[in-house]
């Protein structure tokens, strides 16, 4: 029988190795920890999130309506889109 913490051993080894490296070489400089242009990364992530929402949300709405509708309510996907709009 395996103990519940045995699955944590690989992660524990990685954490210990990282601590030893940090103790031996010192902490990483701030420039290495932070991206060069935080605002550019923030803008890119925001734009990607908005684009994903604008594309995926309408398709998810159509899929949900078709799955929860009564049989025969929609003739197909395009009919569902027309009735929603």
C-alpha positions in Angstrom: 0.0 0.0 0.0 1.4 3.4 -1.0 1.3 6.4 1.3 -0.6 9.4 0.0 2.6 11.6 -0.1 4.5 9.2 -2.4 3.1 11.0 -5.5 4.7 14.2 -4.1 8.2 12.8 -4.1 9.2 14.0 -7.6 7.9 17.5 -6.9 9.6 17.5 -3.5 12.9 16.6 -5.2 12.5 19.4 -7.7 11.8 21.9 -4.9 14.7 20.8 -2.9 17.0 21.0 -6.0 15.8 24.5 -6.7 16.4 25.6 -3.1 19.9 24.1 -3.2 20.7 25.9 -6.5 19.3 29.2 -5.1 21.4 28.7 -1.9 24.6 28.0 -4.0 24.2 30.7 -6.6 22.0 33.3 -4.9 18.6 34.4 -6.0 17.9 35.1 -9.7 18.1 38.8 -10.6 14.8 40.7 -11.0 15.3 41.1 -14.7 15.4 37.4 -15.2 12.2 36.9 -13.1 10.1 39.6 -14.8 9.5 39.9 -18.5 11.1 42.8 -20.3 7.9 44.6 -21.1 5.1 43.7 -18.7 2.6 46.1 -20.3 3.1 44.5 -23.7 2.5 41.1 -22.2 -0.6 42.3 -20.4 -2.0 43.9 -23.5 -1.3 40.8 -25.6 -3.0 38.5 -23.0 -6.0 40.8 -22.7 -6.4 40.9 -26.5 -6.1 37.1 -26.7 -8.7 36.7 -24.0 -11.1 39.1 -25.7 -10.7 37.4 -29.0 -11.2 34.0 -27.5 -14.4 35.2 -25.8 -15.7 36.9 -28.9 -15.2 33.7 -31.0 -16.0 31.0 -28.5 -18.9 32.4 -26.5 -21.4 32.7 -29.5 -20.5 29.1 -30.6 -21.0 27.8 -27.1 -24.4 29.6 -26.9 -25.5 27.9 -30.1 -24.3 24.5 -28.9 -26.0 24.8 -25.6 -29.3 26.0 -27.1 -29.2 23.1 -29.6 -28.5 20.5 -26.8 -31.2 21.8 -24.5 -33.9 22.4 -27.1 -36.9 20.3 -27.8 -36.6 17.9 -30.8 -37.6 19.7 -34.0 -37.2 23.3 -32.5 -34.2 24.0 -34.8 -33.7 22.7 -38.3 -29.9 22.9 -37.9 -27.1 25.1 -36.7 -27.8 28.0 -39.1 -31.5 27.9 -38.1 -30.5 28.2 -34.5 -28.2 31.1 -35.2 -31.0 32.9 -37.1 -33.5 32.4 -34.3 -31.0 33.7 -31.7 -30.1 36.8 -33.7 
